[in-house]
Amino acid sequence: MENHPLKAIIFSLLLALTIRGGSATRILNEDEEVLAVPTIAPVLPTVTPPGAIAPVAAASTVVGLATPDHPFTFFLHDILGGSNPSTRAVTGIVTNPAVNGQVPFAKPNGAVLPINNGVPTDNANSAVINNNNVPFLTGLSGNTQNVIQNNGNNNVVNGGGFGFPALNAAQLPSGSALQKLMFGTLTAFDDELTEGHELGSGLVGKAQGFYVASSEDGSSQTMVFTAMFESGGYVDSLCFFGVHRMAVSESQLAIMGGTGKFVNAKGFATVKTFPAANQHNTDGVETLLEITVSILLKYSSAALECRFGSFMFGKKNFVSFPFAFYINFWAAMAGIGGFEAVLVFKISSMNSSVMFSDNLSLEGMEGVVSVIPNEKKQLLTTRSWDFMGFPQEVKRVGAESNIIVGMLDTGIWPESDSFSDDGFGPPPSKWNGTCQSSSNFTCNNKIIGAKYYRIGGNFPPGDFQSPRDSEGHGSHTSSTAAGRLVSNASLFGLAPGTARGAVPSARIAVYKICWSDGCNTADILAAFDDAIADGVDLISLSVGGFIPLNYFDDVIAIGAFHSMKNGILTSNSAGNSGPSSASIKNFSPWSLSVAASTIDRKFVTKVMLGNNMIYEGISINTFDLNSMYPLIYGGDAPNTTAGYDGSESRYCYPGSLNTTLVNGTIVLCDQLHDGTSTLQAGAIGTVMQGDRFKDVAFLFPLSASYMTPQKGSQVSLYINSTSNPTANIAKSIERKDKLAPFVVSFSSRGPNPITTDILKPDLTAPGVDILAAWSEATTATGSEGDTRVVPYNIISGTSMSCPHAAGAAAYVKSFNPEWSPAAIKSALMTTASPMSVETNSDAEFAYGAGHIDPVKAANPGLVYDIREADYVTFLCGQGYSNKSLSLVTGDNSTTCTKANNGTVWDLNMPSFALSTQSSTAPITRVFHRTVTNFGSPVSVYQATVVPPPGLEVRVDPSVLTFKSLGQKQSFVVTVNGTISKYVLSGSLVWDDGVYQVRSPIVASLN
């Protein structure tokens, strides 16, 4: 996960959607570009909490792995040579690779090395190869030798005709000295794979790739190759990458996926030297390699290791090989060979299953909807409610106490005042859930249910084996959505006031899916399943993946679909990968995708120099130094003992600073970092300069301020102007942000990477500098050396905006308990406050329909409703098969026909999006929409259109007349013209004089 100051931003598990600075899913924070910002790996207590209870297995049946009778090994023959040659040096000192670039290869009787175009030749120290340059080119000793003479009458392979003798160990002399290649030499090879090392071993496929002499002394080779298993009709492959260290007895290569059955393979391969007694003399010690493949499977309650097999590279004579181990392996995957290698979930009693598999292609099996790699995902952090026009005294209804908000996150800190149940009655009668209590965790009438999930067990050290939160993230999001009112909350006096959630009277159901090392996709889907069955009304999930996936390859989209089917809206973080285009992490049409924006409060931190100059930066600095301290530039204090110089220490990398010079000083660093490296070096504070994340303040484990390069250069000039530079860093102060709200730079942007013509994100909510509850099992930052334990913390991220939207949705549902998820989403979008393109250059791709307004959303006038059948029609138009749809929906009658094969423009979204790849060709898009009246029973709405620049928008009819509540009216929007820019903004507003129902119209040039 992430370090608390940046936990959300760099946590793109959208749980990682928190700026505190995890593969499964991230709390929003992973696969984003590596940031030079506070470390994101969350630090938790290193001692197992007392009273921890045993883990509870996921709801699935797993059969133990049956170990194969024997491992299958394959051999890589003559990786340094080939008689054709199949291996050829293509770089290095070789001047003519086709002639003198060849390296040794075992030959038939009487062959003498070196080899020239496959023809044995004598070498009398000629100009081609001599004793001096042979070690650099081929690694041999320089002595030419005959290949083993097999003058005995051993049978040749297959009865003769190939010139290869049948050998045994007694006939093979000791190997030569360690072979080495010149540094940088790249060698390509194309060799068959064989079952064993013997001459005539069976063919199982072919290997193609290359290796590079990657160490200066020539003793290591970086190997990259693909093993293609083509025997018996198989067309599958495994990809290998790693360093083969020839001077050691065993090395390992990583398995980097593959094709066919191995498309998601993960694991490793051991590379061992074949015993010298069994090698050809001229081959040298390392030219015959024994490779054993291990594929790791994470499908069950424990990681399963399957010793997959071995083959042999070499230009040999082959016999037919049935590849029995391959067949047996896949039979085992199907549950035939002694174990079940998948984790299966049935969602809400649907007749469909989702299988989690790291490397298997099991789709097509009866009842299987999707085969999804079990990965990790990541997490994403109150003035905020007041800023939204949602004051403490807002109108509420008694039904709020019957609302149950499901929080899928890192757990919860039940002792927080935000989760006290004083004055609460028993849980609503609709509640079907349970509390997975233990000696260190109990529920109450506020936290009415709690469960935790960890596929395979293997709990991270220091994490509670219970729903208790050891990270802080889950407590923060839970209190943001539904925490009760807590007066006098602050972070060491910063952001003082009343901490509260959107629906303080609502109940919370906790589903702990994320840990210090991330969030597993299998756990996420299991939690969805339980939350639906338990009876929650809404789900908040501040977690997201790393790359965009099709809707039914994405467990969050799958879970949200089934939630929608059961009347539950899922609020998702957009992600923390902004401001890159199409970086949004959660974008399914049936979920609410939430961007992060600022509130009208920001924190600034002043730095006072010894020359009386004051420069302002940003941070959340709770420390007050109260005096001047020596000021030093990181580039002037390198840890030379550890091999660092000023070009590295200027960035204050961990371990790069000289502790003697830095101790007791304030250090100027040339990049934003988490402060841990300077603290561990003995610094009292740090000033950082850079041009990233200028719109969000971070919390650090020591006194710190982050400023622009322009201001940082002034600090640097001062350091160089005096022999005794000093500085002081003041405690942060609050200042009003007059530009708010604007979408923060880290918030992920659209357009929708899968379906461009569905606008994403849907809207934006506060996600910067949010004060909310925290776990007292960790520190304010989670950084080593930080001793501050706090009940409330200030963090940022789309992880923080997500529960704001979930809380707002809960508020809307308390007034409209029968509304569908789409109706609640429509109300939030059509009442959102429009935002300025001037401060958000990505326009709707940054903020969607606008900034959330919960009060207006409770009474929107008109809603755009969408039912499950409408989504099915949309998916049919996207090319999903009948079988996939029926399995996912649990309805065998679901089929795609011409009648329900709809276009994306017909999905009844409360927004209009169109795109093209041509800036000159005119386009026409026709949108069909239907609205339902929940405003005044008798009303007349007039359409007001602001067309995107250069486009014509026509609404037919332009007037909608309603005579009763619940009445529906349909209309058509036609857009014509050319799209000349990346994004063009417009809008349609239905106005009856009381309600203004606004929908964005967004045209984009891809």
SEMI-527407 format. One line per 8 residues: number of its first residue (from 1); for each residue x, y, z of C-alpha. Coordinates in steps of 0.25 Angstrom, whole numbers, always signed. Example, Ala and Ser with C-alpha at 12.3 -4.5 7.8 and 13.67 -1.06 7.14 Angstrom:
BEGIN
1> +49,-18,+31; +55,-4,+29
END
This chain:
BEGIN
1> +0,+0,+0; +5,+14,+2; +12,+23,+12; +1,+31,+18; +4,+45,+13; +3,+39,-1; -5,+27,+2; -16,+31,-7
9> -9,+36,-19; +1,+26,-21; -9,+15,-17; -16,+12,-29; -22,+0,-24; -33,+9,-23; -33,+6,-8; -20,+12,-12
17> -27,+24,-16; -22,+31,-4; -11,+40,-4; -2,+35,+7; +10,+33,+2; -3,-7,-14; -5,-28,-30; -18,-30,-29
25> -24,-17,-28; -19,-4,-23; -24,+5,-13; -22,+15,-23; -7,+15,-25; -1,+4,-34; +3,+4,-48; +4,+17,-49
33> +17,+24,-53; +27,+22,-42; +27,+35,-35; +38,+43,-28; +29,+45,-16; +27,+39,-2; +29,+24,-2; +16,+17,-4
41> +18,+4,+3; +10,+5,+15; +18,+2,+28; +10,-6,+39; +13,-10,+53; +24,-21,+52; +18,-29,+64; +6,-38,+62
49> -5,-32,+69; -9,-39,+82; -22,-47,+81; -21,-49,+66; -31,-60,+61; -28,-70,+51; -32,-66,+37; -45,-71,+31
57> -44,-77,+17; -51,-72,+5; -64,-78,+2; -59,-88,-8; -55,-102,-8; -40,-105,-11; -34,-119,-13; -19,-121,-9
65> -9,-122,-20; -4,-135,-24; +11,-135,-26; +15,-141,-39; +23,-154,-38; +35,-148,-44; +39,-135,-49; +41,-133,-64
73> +54,-126,-68; +59,-121,-81; +72,-118,-86; +78,-106,-93; +90,-112,-101; +101,-104,-106; +95,-90,-103; +109,-85,-107
81> +109,-91,-120; +103,-99,-131; +108,-107,-143; +99,-100,-154; +101,-91,-145; +88,-90,-138; +94,-81,-129; +102,-69,-134
89> +109,-57,-128; +104,-44,-134; +111,-34,-126; +124,-32,-119; +138,-33,-125; +134,-43,-136; +137,-37,-150; +130,-48,-158
97> +120,-55,-149; +117,-65,-160; +131,-70,-160; +139,-67,-148; +128,-64,-139; +124,-78,-137; +127,-85,-123; +129,-99,-119
105> +119,-110,-122; +120,-125,-120; +122,-132,-133; +122,-146,-138; +134,-155,-138; +147,-149,-141; +142,-135,-141; +153,-124,-138
113> +150,-110,-133; +148,-99,-137; +137,-101,-147; +136,-93,-160; +122,-92,-166; +119,-106,-160; +131,-112,-166; +142,-118,-156
121> +155,-111,-158; +169,-111,-151; +174,-99,-144; +189,-97,-144; +188,-83,-137; +184,-77,-150; +179,-62,-151; +164,-66,-150
129> +165,-71,-135; +177,-73,-126; +180,-76,-112; +180,-61,-108; +167,-57,-114; +159,-71,-112; +156,-68,-97; +149,-55,-100
137> +141,-60,-112; +138,-74,-108; +142,-76,-94; +150,-89,-97; +165,-91,-92; +170,-88,-106; +174,-103,-108; +168,-110,-120
145> +163,-124,-116; +156,-135,-123; +142,-138,-119; +140,-151,-112; +145,-162,-120; +134,-173,-120; +141,-185,-126; +134,-195,-118
153> +122,-201,-126; +111,-193,-119; +99,-192,-127; +97,-179,-134; +83,-172,-132; +72,-179,-139; +81,-189,-145; +90,-180,-152
161> +91,-170,-163; +93,-158,-155; +107,-159,-150; +104,-157,-135; +110,-167,-126; +102,-173,-114; +110,-169,-102; +110,-172,-87
169> +116,-165,-75; +128,-174,-75; +133,-169,-88; +132,-154,-85; +144,-148,-79; +144,-136,-70; +139,-123,-75; +148,-111,-77
177> +149,-98,-69; +138,-88,-68; +134,-82,-81; +133,-67,-82; +128,-57,-93; +133,-43,-95; +124,-33,-88; +113,-28,-98
185> +114,-40,-107; +99,-43,-112; +97,-57,-117; +84,-62,-124; +79,-76,-124; +68,-85,-130; +69,-99,-124; +59,-110,-122
193> +54,-114,-108; +56,-129,-104; +51,-137,-93; +65,-141,-88; +80,-140,-90; +82,-152,-97; +85,-152,-112; +72,-155,-118
201> +63,-150,-107; +49,-147,-112; +45,-134,-118; +35,-125,-110; +36,-112,-117; +46,-101,-120; +53,-89,-113; +57,-76,-120
209> +63,-64,-113; +77,-58,-109; +86,-56,-98; +96,-45,-95; +109,-45,-87; +104,-35,-76; +115,-35,-66; +129,-29,-69
217> +136,-42,-65; +127,-50,-75; +122,-59,-65; +107,-55,-66; +98,-56,-77; +84,-49,-78; +75,-59,-85; +62,-56,-92
225> +55,-67,-100; +42,-73,-103; +40,-88,-102; +29,-92,-112; +22,-105,-109; +17,-110,-123; +17,-125,-121; +4,-132,-122
233> -4,-120,-128; -1,-111,-116; +3,-97,-120; +6,-91,-106; +18,-84,-101; +26,-79,-89; +34,-67,-88; +47,-67,-80
241> +55,-55,-75; +67,-54,-65; +82,-55,-62; +89,-68,-63; +101,-68,-54; +111,-78,-60; +120,-78,-48; +109,-83,-38
249> +103,-97,-38; +89,-91,-40; +82,-79,-45; +67,-75,-47; +60,-69,-59; +46,-62,-57; +34,-67,-65; +28,-55,-72
257> +15,-61,-77; +13,-67,-90; +2,-71,-100; -9,-81,-101; -10,-89,-88; +1,-80,-82; -5,-67,-85; -4,-62,-71
265> +7,-72,-66; +15,-67,-54; +27,-74,-48; +42,-77,-49; +51,-87,-56; +64,-92,-49; +76,-93,-58; +86,-104,-53
273> +99,-108,-59; +99,-122,-65; +109,-131,-57; +123,-129,-63; +125,-144,-64; +113,-145,-74; +118,-134,-83; +126,-134,-96
281> +140,-129,-93; +139,-118,-103; +126,-113,-99; +132,-107,-86; +125,-107,-72; +113,-98,-75; +109,-101,-89; +99,-112,-85
289> +88,-106,-76; +77,-114,-69; +65,-105,-67; +53,-108,-58; +40,-100,-59; +32,-97,-47; +18,-90,-49; +12,-83,-37
297> -3,-84,-36; -10,-75,-26; -24,-80,-27; -26,-87,-14; -24,-85,+1; -9,-86,-2; +0,-83,-13; +1,-96,-21
305> +14,-99,-28; +14,-109,-40; +27,-114,-44; +23,-113,-59; +35,-119,-66; +48,-119,-73; +53,-120,-88; +65,-119,-95
313> +70,-109,-105; +79,-115,-116; +80,-118,-131; +79,-133,-129; +72,-144,-135; +58,-145,-130; +48,-156,-127; +33,-154,-125
321> +29,-150,-111; +15,-150,-107; +17,-138,-97; +10,-146,-86; +14,-137,-75; +7,-126,-82; -6,-133,-84; -6,-138,-69
329> -3,-123,-65; -15,-118,-72; -24,-130,-67; -20,-126,-53; -24,-112,-56; -38,-117,-59; -38,-124,-45; -35,-138,-51
337> -21,-139,-46; -22,-137,-32; -25,-122,-29; -34,-111,-33; -26,-100,-38; -36,-89,-38; -44,-81,-28; -59,-81,-32
345> -69,-71,-27; -84,-71,-29; -89,-57,-28; -103,-56,-21; -107,-70,-24; -105,-67,-39; -103,-79,-48; -90,-74,-52
353> -76,-75,-47; -63,-66,-48; -50,-74,-47; -37,-67,-43; -25,-73,-50; -11,-68,-52; -8,-75,-64; -19,-84,-69
361> -29,-83,-80; -41,-89,-74; -52,-82,-82; -62,-90,-89; -63,-100,-77; -78,-102,-73; -82,-91,-64; -70,-82,-65
369> -72,-67,-68; -58,-62,-68; -44,-67,-64; -38,-55,-57; -23,-54,-52; -23,-53,-37; -16,-40,-36; -14,-29,-26
377> -20,-15,-27; -18,-3,-19; -24,+8,-9; -27,+22,-12; -31,+41,+6; -55,+73,+28; -59,+85,+23; -62,+77,+11
385> -77,+75,+14; -79,+90,+17; -71,+93,+4; -81,+85,-4; -93,+93,+2; -96,+81,+11; -96,+87,+25; -98,+80,+38
393> -112,+85,+39; -117,+79,+26; -130,+73,+25; -131,+58,+29; -141,+47,+30; -142,+36,+40; -140,+26,+29; -125,+29,+29
401> -123,+20,+41; -128,+9,+32; -117,+11,+21; -105,+1,+22; -93,+6,+15; -83,-6,+11; -69,-1,+12; -59,-10,+4
409> -45,-5,+9; -34,-8,+20; -44,-10,+31; -48,-1,+42; -43,+4,+56; -56,+2,+64; -51,+10,+76; -52,+23,+68
417> -62,+33,+73; -67,+33,+59; -72,+19,+60; -78,+20,+74; -92,+14,+75; -97,+23,+86; -112,+26,+84; -113,+15,+72
425> -124,+5,+72; -122,-10,+67; -118,-12,+53; -129,-11,+42; -138,-24,+41; -133,-25,+26; -119,-28,+31; -114,-42,+28
433> -99,-41,+31; -90,-45,+43; -79,-39,+51; -66,-47,+49; -62,-43,+63; -49,-47,+71; -42,-44,+84; -38,-31,+78
441> -50,-27,+70; -65,-26,+73; -77,-19,+65; -87,-10,+71; -100,-4,+66; -92,+6,+57; -83,-4,+51; -93,-15,+50
449> -85,-25,+42; -70,-28,+39; -62,-38,+31; -48,-40,+26; -43,-47,+14; -29,-53,+10; -28,-63,-1; -18,-73,+3
457> -15,-67,+17; -1,-63,+18; -5,-50,+26; +6,-39,+25; +14,-37,+37; +8,-27,+47; -6,-27,+40; -18,-31,+49
465> -24,-44,+45; -38,-38,+48; -46,-27,+42; -38,-17,+50; -31,-6,+42; -16,-6,+43; -14,+4,+31; -23,+15,+34
473> -29,+16,+20; -42,+8,+23; -45,+16,+36; -43,+29,+28; -52,+25,+17; -63,+19,+26; -64,+32,+34; -64,+40,+22
481> -76,+33,+17; -84,+30,+29; -76,+35,+42; -84,+41,+53; -82,+55,+58; -69,+57,+66; -66,+71,+71; -52,+77,+73
489> -46,+68,+63; -32,+72,+57; -18,+68,+53; -10,+74,+64; -18,+87,+63; -19,+87,+47; -33,+86,+41; -40,+88,+54
497> -55,+86,+54; -66,+75,+54; -62,+62,+47; -75,+56,+41; -79,+47,+29; -90,+50,+20; -100,+40,+27; -96,+40,+42
505> -108,+32,+46; -106,+21,+35; -100,+7,+39; -86,+2,+34; -83,-12,+29; -68,-14,+28; -62,-24,+18; -47,-24,+19
513> -41,-27,+6; -28,-19,+6; -15,-21,+14; -2,-15,+15; +2,-22,+2; -10,-19,-6; -24,-24,-9; -26,-38,-16
521> -36,-38,-27; -42,-52,-22; -44,-45,-8; -51,-33,-15; -61,-42,-22; -64,-50,-10; -67,-37,-2; -76,-33,-13
529> -83,-46,-12; -85,-45,+3; -89,-30,+3; -100,-33,-6; -105,-45,+2; -104,-37,+15; -113,-26,+10; -105,-14,+9
537> -111,-2,+1; -98,+4,-5; -84,+0,-7; -72,+9,-6; -59,+3,-12; -47,+12,-13; -39,+2,-20; -34,+0,-35
545> -26,-7,-44; -14,-4,-52; -18,-5,-67; -32,-4,-73; -39,-17,-75; -51,-21,-82; -64,-21,-73; -64,-36,-71
553> -49,-37,-69; -50,-27,-57; -55,-32,-44; -59,-19,-39; -68,-17,-52; -73,-31,-50; -76,-29,-35; -82,-15,-38
561> -91,-22,-49; -97,-32,-39; -99,-21,-28; -106,-13,-39; -115,-25,-42; -118,-26,-27; -122,-11,-26; -108,-6,-20
569> -100,+5,-26; -85,+4,-25; -77,+16,-23; -63,+15,-29; -50,+23,-29; -46,+28,-43; -31,+26,-39; -19,+34,-36
577> -12,+33,-49; -15,+47,-54; -13,+56,-61; -10,+46,-73; -21,+44,-83; -30,+31,-82; -24,+28,-68; -37,+25,-61
585> -37,+12,-54; -52,+9,-52; -61,+12,-63; -73,+2,-64; -86,+9,-68; -93,+3,-56; -84,+8,-46; -81,+23,-41
593> -67,+27,-44; -62,+38,-36; -51,+48,-39; -44,+56,-28; -45,+71,-26; -40,+82,-16; -48,+89,-5; -46,+104,-2
601> -36,+101,+9; -21,+98,+6; -9,+97,+15; +4,+105,+13; +17,+104,+20; +27,+116,+21; +42,+114,+21; +50,+125,+27
609> +65,+127,+23; +76,+133,+31; +76,+145,+22; +62,+148,+27; +56,+144,+14; +43,+135,+15; +38,+126,+4; +25,+119,+4
617> +23,+104,+0; +12,+94,+3; +11,+82,+13; +4,+78,+25; +14,+81,+35; +10,+78,+49; +24,+81,+55; +29,+95,+60
625> +44,+96,+61; +44,+109,+68; +58,+113,+64; +68,+113,+53; +76,+101,+49; +88,+99,+39; +83,+98,+25; +91,+88,+15
633> +89,+84,+1; +87,+69,-1; +96,+70,-13; +107,+75,-4; +106,+63,+6; +107,+50,-2; +110,+37,+5; +123,+34,-2
641> +125,+22,+7; +113,+15,+1; +117,+19,-13; +108,+31,-15; +112,+45,-21; +105,+58,-21; +98,+55,-34; +90,+45,-26
649> +90,+51,-12; +84,+64,-17; +71,+56,-19; +72,+50,-5; +71,+36,-9; +70,+26,+3; +84,+24,+8; +90,+34,-1
657> +93,+45,+10; +105,+46,+19; +99,+45,+33; +111,+52,+39; +108,+65,+30; +93,+64,+31; +91,+61,+45; +83,+72,+52
665> +81,+80,+39; +70,+84,+29; +73,+78,+16; +70,+84,+2; +66,+73,-7; +63,+74,-22; +51,+65,-23; +39,+62,-15
673> +41,+50,-6; +34,+44,+6; +44,+50,+16; +49,+36,+22; +62,+37,+16; +66,+50,+22; +60,+46,+35; +68,+34,+36
681> +80,+42,+32; +78,+50,+45; +72,+63,+38; +63,+72,+46; +55,+76,+34; +55,+76,+19; +52,+86,+8; +48,+80,-5
689> +47,+86,-19; +40,+81,-31; +28,+84,-41; +20,+72,-38; +8,+71,-29; +7,+86,-27; -7,+85,-23; -7,+75,-12
697> +0,+76,+2; +6,+64,+8; +9,+60,+22; +23,+56,+25; +30,+49,+37; +39,+62,+40; +37,+77,+38; +36,+79,+23
705> +32,+88,+12; +31,+86,-3; +32,+98,-12; +34,+101,-27; +47,+101,-34; +47,+116,-35; +46,+117,-20; +56,+106,-18
713> +66,+112,-26; +66,+124,-17; +68,+115,-5; +80,+109,-13; +86,+123,-16; +85,+126,-1; +93,+113,+3; +104,+117,-7
721> +105,+131,-2; +109,+129,+12; +118,+120,+20; +108,+117,+30; +94,+116,+24; +82,+114,+34; +67,+112,+32; +54,+109,+40
729> +42,+102,+35; +29,+108,+42; +17,+99,+45; +7,+99,+34; -5,+109,+33; -18,+109,+26; -22,+118,+15; -34,+120,+6
737> -33,+114,-8; -41,+124,-17; -39,+115,-29; -46,+103,-23; -52,+94,-27; -43,+89,-38; -39,+75,-41; -26,+71,-35
745> -14,+67,-44; -13,+53,-38; -28,+50,-41; -29,+40,-53; -35,+45,-66; -44,+40,-77; -48,+37,-87; -53,+23,-84
753> -42,+14,-90; -52,+3,-93; -64,+10,-98; -60,+24,-102; -74,+29,-104; -78,+27,-90; -74,+39,-82; -64,+36,-70
761> -62,+40,-59; -77,+42,-56; -74,+54,-46; -64,+59,-36; -64,+61,-21; -55,+66,-10; -42,+57,-10; -31,+67,-5
769> -27,+70,+9; -38,+62,+16; -39,+61,+31; -45,+48,+36; -43,+36,+45; -30,+28,+46; -25,+15,+52; -17,+16,+64
777> -9,+4,+61; -1,+12,+51; +5,+26,+51; +1,+38,+44; +10,+35,+32; +13,+20,+34; +28,+24,+32; +39,+18,+40
785> +43,+28,+51; +30,+34,+51; +24,+33,+65; +11,+41,+64; -1,+33,+67; -14,+41,+63; -29,+38,+64; -31,+47,+52
793> -22,+49,+40; -22,+58,+27; -19,+51,+14; -23,+52,-1; -27,+43,-12; -38,+38,-21; -40,+29,-9; -45,+41,-1
801> -54,+46,-12; -61,+32,-14; -67,+31,+0; -72,+46,-1; -80,+41,-13; -84,+28,-6; -89,+36,+5; -96,+46,-4
809> -103,+34,-11; -107,+29,+3; -113,+42,+6; -121,+42,-7; -126,+28,-4; -131,+31,+10; -141,+41,+3; -143,+31,-9
817> -142,+17,-4; -148,+10,-16; -139,+17,-26; -130,+8,-35; -115,+10,-35; -116,+17,-48; -127,+27,-43; -118,+31,-31
825> -106,+32,-40; -114,+41,-50; -119,+50,-39; -104,+52,-34; -100,+55,-48; -111,+64,-53; -110,+73,-41; -95,+74,-40
833> -90,+88,-41; -83,+91,-55; -68,+94,-54; -59,+103,-61; -51,+99,-73; -42,+110,-70; -36,+103,-58; -39,+89,-63
841> -32,+88,-77; -37,+73,-79; -52,+78,-76; -62,+67,-75; -51,+56,-76; -46,+62,-62; -59,+65,-55; -70,+58,-63
849> -84,+64,-60; -78,+74,-50; -76,+76,-35; -85,+67,-26; -97,+74,-19; -104,+64,-9; -115,+74,-5; -120,+76,-20
857> -118,+62,-23; -128,+57,-13; -139,+64,-21; -134,+65,-36; -147,+67,-43; -145,+57,-55; -136,+44,-55; -130,+36,-66
865> -133,+21,-61; -125,+9,-66; -129,-6,-63; -121,-18,-65; -128,-21,-78; -123,-8,-83; -109,-11,-79; -110,-25,-86
873> -115,-18,-99; -102,-9,-98; -93,-21,-96; -99,-29,-107; -96,-17,-116; -82,-17,-111; -80,-32,-116; -82,-40,-103
881> -86,-54,-106; -100,-60,-102; -93,-70,-93; -85,-60,-86; -97,-51,-84; -106,-62,-79; -95,-68,-69; -92,-54,-64
889> -107,-50,-62; -112,-64,-57; -123,-63,-68; -122,-74,-78; -132,-67,-87; -123,-55,-89; -119,-55,-103; -114,-44,-113
897> -123,-42,-125; -125,-30,-134; -136,-25,-125; -127,-24,-113; -113,-21,-120; -113,-7,-116; -103,+4,-119; -95,+11,-108
905> -102,+24,-111; -116,+18,-107; -111,+14,-93; -120,+23,-85; -108,+31,-78; -110,+45,-72; -99,+49,-81; -96,+50,-96
913> -82,+46,-102; -77,+45,-116; -64,+43,-122; -56,+42,-135; -42,+40,-141; -44,+50,-152; -43,+65,-150; -49,+68,-164
921> -59,+57,-166; -73,+61,-162; -80,+52,-153; -95,+50,-148; -99,+43,-135; -113,+40,-130; -116,+38,-116; -129,+33,-110
929> -133,+36,-96; -144,+34,-86; -146,+42,-74; -156,+39,-62; -163,+50,-54; -160,+51,-39; -162,+66,-38; -175,+74,-39
937> -186,+64,-43; -191,+74,-54; -179,+81,-61; -174,+85,-74; -159,+85,-77; -152,+93,-88; -139,+88,-94; -128,+98,-94
945> -115,+94,-102; -101,+100,-101; -95,+92,-113; -80,+89,-113; -73,+98,-122; -74,+95,-137; -85,+85,-135; -100,+86,-137
953> -109,+80,-126; -124,+77,-129; -134,+72,-118; -147,+66,-122; -157,+69,-116; -151,+81,-109; -162,+82,-99; -166,+70,-89
961> -180,+71,-83; -183,+63,-70; -196,+60,-64; -192,+51,-52; -181,+46,-44; -174,+34,-49; -178,+38,-64; -168,+35,-74
969> -164,+44,-87; -155,+41,-98; -147,+50,-107; -136,+49,-117; -123,+57,-118; -116,+58,-131; -102,+64,-132; -95,+68,-145
977> -82,+74,-150; -67,+72,-149; -59,+71,-136; -47,+79,-137; -41,+78,-123; -37,+68,-113; -50,+71,-105; -61,+80,-107
985> -72,+83,-97; -86,+86,-97; -99,+83,-89; -114,+80,-90; -123,+86,-78; -137,+82,-76; -143,+94,-69; -158,+95,-63
993> -155,+108,-55; -152,+100,-42; -143,+88,-46; -131,+89,-56; -127,+76,-60; -113,+77,-67; -106,+67,-75; -92,+69,-81
1001> -90,+68,-96; -75,+64,-99; -69,+62,-113; -55,+57,-114; -44,+55,-124; -37,+42,-122
END
